[in-house]
Amino acid sequence: NIDSKVRYTAHQGREVWLEGEGYFEVVPQQGAPFLVHAGTLNINVLGTSFNIDAYTPAAKVTVTVASGKVAVGNDQRKHITLIANQQAIYHTAENQLETNDIAAADFSAWTQGQLVFKKALFRDIAQTLERRYNVRIRLANEHIANSLITARFDANVPFKNVLGMLCDI
């Protein structure tokens, strides 16, 4: 996704470091696990397709499983296993791992050019739009920033139309 970076070293096999957001489809290999590092969170892949949002690893990292299963955790807390249509949100400051049952397709819709928000904070939507359209959005106050919004936009919708729709809500 936009502004994302994946780093790996050839001698470390199936291990990558992610900054930003990435969607992975991983084929299991006996004796060769696939490991993703996102902020302080480690995702041990057990043969699956999944999305990781680590744009703000100092605040939170979100792991969403589309198929298969992954183990999520870090050095301070034990790993939990997620299966298809489950999500873990790691709140970094509190070292808390929240799990939810969700529709995984919504969280990987960006791979098809769509933006999907379900009960999302307007501040989080603004950050996504800033990255997508390379713009700066200023919210008038905390009440607006903390508003929950549900919306879906296709990739070909111009920014002024997206902003107009959001302002009408």
Phi, psi and chi 1 to 4 in degrees:
 res  aa     phi    psi   chi1   chi2   chi3   chi4
   1 ASN       -  170.4 -152.1  -18.4      -      -
   2 ILE   -57.2  138.4  -63.7  171.7      -      -
   3 ASP    62.7   21.2  -70.2  -26.1      -      -
   4 SER   -96.4  151.1  -62.8      -      -      -
   5 LYS  -135.3  136.0  -62.8  175.5 -175.6  115.7
   6 VAL  -120.9  130.8  174.2      -      -      -
   7 ARG  -123.1  142.8  179.9  174.9   52.9   87.7
   8 TYR  -152.4  161.8   69.2   95.2      -      -
   9 THR  -124.7  138.6   56.1      -      -      -
  10 ALA   -60.5  -34.3      -      -      -      -
  11 HIS   -79.5   -6.6   69.2  -85.5      -      -
  12 GLN  -100.9   12.1  -68.9 -165.3  -70.0      -
  13 GLY    65.8 -129.1      -      -      -      -
  14 ARG   -93.9   65.2  -66.4  167.2   41.2  106.7
  15 GLU  -140.6  128.1 -173.2  170.3    5.3      -
  16 VAL  -133.3  159.0  -61.6      -      -      -
  17 TRP  -119.0  127.8  -71.4 -101.3      -      -
  18 LEU  -115.1  132.1  173.2   68.3      -      -
  19 GLU  -121.4  123.4  -65.8  176.9   34.3      -
  20 GLY   105.7 -138.2      -      -      -      -
  21 GLU  -127.9  139.7 -174.0  170.1   16.2      -
  22 GLY  -147.6  147.5      -      -      -      -
  23 TYR  -113.9  128.8 -177.8   80.5      -      -
  24 PHE  -122.4  140.2  -61.3   84.8      -      -
  25 GLU  -121.0  113.3  -68.2 -178.0    1.8      -
  26 VAL  -118.1  127.9  179.1      -      -      -
  27 VAL   -90.4  128.3  176.6      -      -      -
  28 PRO   -66.2  143.2   19.1  -24.8      -      -
  29 GLN  -130.4  119.2  -73.5 -176.2    3.4      -
  30 GLN   -53.4  125.3 -169.3   68.7   23.5      -
  31 GLY    78.1    4.9      -      -      -      -
  32 ALA  -135.0   80.0      -      -      -      -
  33 PRO   -66.0  156.6   23.7  -30.6      -      -
  34 PHE  -106.6  125.5 -172.6   86.1      -      -
  35 LEU  -123.6  131.1 -173.8   61.3      -      -
  36 VAL  -116.8  130.5 -179.6      -      -      -
  37 HIS  -105.4  126.3  -55.5  -80.6      -      -
  38 ALA  -135.4  106.1      -      -      -      -
  39 GLY    63.3 -130.5      -      -      -      -
  40 THR   -93.9    3.6   60.5      -      -      -
  41 LEU   -93.2  142.0 -155.9   60.0      -      -
  42 ASN  -116.1  132.8  -59.3  -43.6      -      -
  43 ILE  -117.8  113.9  -60.4   92.7      -      -
  44 ASN   -95.7  113.8 -173.4    9.4      -      -
  45 VAL   -89.4  132.3 -177.9      -      -      -
  46 LEU  -113.0   32.6  -51.3  168.2      -      -
  47 GLY    86.5   96.1      -      -      -      -
  48 THR  -171.2  176.8 -174.9      -      -      -
  49 SER  -125.4  135.6   54.7      -      -      -
  50 PHE  -158.9  162.0   61.4  101.9      -      -
  51 ASN  -118.7  139.7 -166.5   76.5      -      -
  52 ILE  -124.0  128.9  -59.8  174.0      -      -
  53 ASP  -112.2  106.2 -179.7  -16.9      -      -
  54 ALA  -126.5   39.3      -      -      -      -
  55 TYR   -65.5  -33.4  -85.1  116.3      -      -
  56 THR  -125.0   66.0   55.8      -      -      -
  57 PRO   -62.8  -20.9   22.9  -31.5      -      -
  58 ALA   -70.8  -22.2      -      -      -      -
  59 ALA  -103.2  -53.8      -      -      -      -
  60 LYS  -160.2  155.9   70.4  178.2 -179.3  178.2
  61 VAL  -130.5  131.4  175.3      -      -      -
  62 THR  -115.8  129.5  -56.3      -      -      -
  63 VAL  -118.5  124.9  179.1      -      -      -
  64 THR  -124.5  126.3  -53.8      -      -      -
  65 VAL   -99.7  124.7  178.4      -      -      -
  66 ALA   -89.8  -39.2      -      -      -      -
  67 SER  -152.7  158.5   66.3      -      -      -
  68 GLY    74.4 -145.5      -      -      -      -
  69 LYS  -155.2  154.9   60.5 -176.7  175.9  177.3
  70 VAL  -135.6  156.3  -58.9      -      -      -
  71 ALA  -108.3  131.5      -      -      -      -
  72 VAL  -123.4  133.9  177.7      -      -      -
  73 GLY   176.8 -170.3      -      -      -      -
  74 ASN  -150.8 -171.4   64.1   18.5      -      -
  75 ASP   -66.9  -24.4  -66.1  -20.6      -      -
  76 GLN   -90.5  -16.2  -70.1   90.3   37.1      -
  77 ARG  -141.6  151.5   56.4  178.8  -58.7  112.9
  78 LYS   -68.3  157.4   70.2  176.5 -164.6  169.3
  79 HIS   -79.1  144.9  -75.3   67.1      -      -
  80 ILE  -115.2  154.5   62.3  163.1      -      -
  81 THR  -103.0  131.6  -60.2      -      -      -
  82 LEU  -111.9  144.7  -59.7  174.8      -      -
  83 ILE  -117.5 -179.4   59.8  171.5      -      -
  84 ALA   -50.9  138.7      -      -      -      -
  85 ASN    64.4   30.5  -67.9  -51.0      -      -
  86 GLN  -122.7  154.8  -72.6 -173.0  -36.3      -
  87 GLN  -139.3  142.8  178.8 -178.9   74.9      -
  88 ALA  -119.1  132.6      -      -      -      -
  89 ILE  -116.3  116.7  -57.6  171.7      -      -
  90 TYR   -96.5  116.9  175.5   67.0      -      -
  91 HIS   -92.3  104.5  -58.7  -81.6      -      -
  92 THR   -58.9  -50.6  -52.3      -      -      -
  93 ALA   -60.8  -36.5      -      -      -      -
  94 GLU   -92.2   -7.1  -60.9   85.9   16.7      -
  95 ASN    51.8   42.8 -167.3   30.5      -      -
  96 GLN  -111.4  140.1  -64.4  -74.7  -27.0      -
  97 LEU  -117.5  113.9 -160.8   55.1      -      -
  98 GLU  -101.9  136.6  164.7 -168.1  -15.8      -
  99 THR  -118.3  146.4   58.8      -      -      -
 100 ASN  -142.0  151.6  -58.6  -60.8      -      -
 101 ASP   -92.5  127.5  -67.8  -33.1      -      -
 102 ILE  -141.9  176.7   47.8   80.0      -      -
 103 ALA   -95.9  100.4      -      -      -      -
 104 ALA   -58.3  -32.1      -      -      -      -
 105 ALA   -58.9  -30.8      -      -      -      -
 106 ASP   -64.7  -32.1  -69.3  -18.7      -      -
 107 PHE   -86.0  -12.7  -67.8   87.1      -      -
 108 SER  -112.6   10.1   59.9      -      -      -
 109 ALA   -59.6  -26.1      -      -      -      -
 110 TRP   -60.4  -26.9   65.0  -92.5      -      -
 111 THR   -67.8  -18.2   64.1      -      -      -
 112 GLN  -105.1    9.4  -55.1  -60.6  -45.0      -
 113 GLY    87.0    7.1      -      -      -      -
 114 GLN  -102.1  151.8  -64.9 -177.3  -32.4      -
 115 LEU  -113.7  123.1  -64.3  174.5      -      -
 116 VAL  -124.1  126.7  177.8      -      -      -
 117 PHE  -127.1  127.1  -53.8  102.4      -      -
 118 LYS  -125.6  114.1  -71.7 -169.6  177.3  177.3
 119 LYS    48.8   48.7  -64.5 -178.3 -178.2  174.6
 120 ALA   -97.5  146.3      -      -      -      -
 121 LEU   -65.2  138.5  -68.5  173.1      -      -
 122 PHE   -58.0  -34.9 -158.2  163.9      -      -
 123 ARG   -61.8  -37.3   81.4  174.8   66.5 -123.8
 124 ASP   -71.6  -38.3  -66.0  -20.7      -      -
 125 ILE   -63.3  -42.9  -67.4  171.0      -      -
 126 ALA   -60.2  -41.3      -      -      -      -
 127 GLN   -62.6  -42.2  -72.6  177.0  -20.4      -
 128 THR   -63.9  -43.2  -59.9      -      -      -
 129 LEU   -66.3  -36.2  -65.8  175.1      -      -
 130 GLU   -59.9  -43.8  -74.5  177.3  -21.1      -
 131 ARG   -67.8  -45.1  -76.4 -170.0  -59.4  -90.7
 132 ARG   -65.1  -44.6  168.9   63.6   75.2   88.5
 133 TYR  -104.4    2.0  -67.7  101.1      -      -
 134 ASN    54.1   53.3 -164.6   26.3      -      -
 135 VAL  -129.6  169.9  -63.4      -      -      -
 136 ARG  -114.3  127.9  175.7   84.1  172.6  111.1
 137 ILE  -116.4  129.9  -60.8  172.6      -      -
 138 ARG  -114.1  128.3  -67.1 -169.4 -175.3  137.8
 139 LEU   -95.5  136.9  -58.3  174.5      -      -
 140 ALA   -63.3  -35.4      -      -      -      -
 141 ASN  -160.6  173.0   57.7   53.2      -      -
 142 GLU   -65.7  -32.6  -75.4  -61.6  -53.5      -
 143 HIS   -59.4  -45.3  176.4   72.8      -      -
 144 ILE   -67.8  -45.1  -68.3  170.9      -      -
 145 ALA   -58.7  -33.8      -      -      -      -
 146 ASN   -94.1    5.8  -67.6  -37.4      -      -
 147 SER   -68.7  140.7  -62.1      -      -      -
 148 LEU   -93.6  131.8  -66.8  176.4      -      -
 149 ILE  -133.4  142.6  -64.2  176.5      -      -
 150 THR  -118.4  124.1  -62.7      -      -      -
 151 ALA  -158.4  158.9      -      -      -      -
 152 ARG  -140.0  132.5  176.3 -176.3  -61.9  -96.5
 153 PHE  -132.4  140.7  -56.7  104.1      -      -
 154 ASP   -84.7  158.3  -71.9  -32.4      -      -
 155 ALA   -62.4  -30.1      -      -      -      -
 156 ASN   -85.9    3.7   57.7   -5.2      -      -
 157 VAL   -80.0  123.1  176.5      -      -      -
 158 PRO   -62.8  151.6  -18.2   28.8      -      -
 159 PHE   -56.0  -43.1  175.4   69.1      -      -
 160 LYS   -61.1  -32.8   67.2  178.3 -174.3  170.5
 161 ASN   -70.9  -42.6  -65.6   11.2      -      -
 162 VAL   -60.8  -48.3  170.2      -      -      -
 163 LEU   -62.5  -40.8 -166.1   57.7      -      -
 164 GLY   -60.8  -43.3      -      -      -      -
 165 MET   -63.4  -42.7  -73.0 -178.9 -109.0      -
 166 LEU   -65.4  -37.3  -70.5  170.9      -      -
 167 CYS   -69.7  -24.7  -71.1      -      -      -
 168 ASP   -78.7  -14.4  -72.2  -17.8      -      -
 169 ILE   -74.0      -  -65.7  177.8      -      -
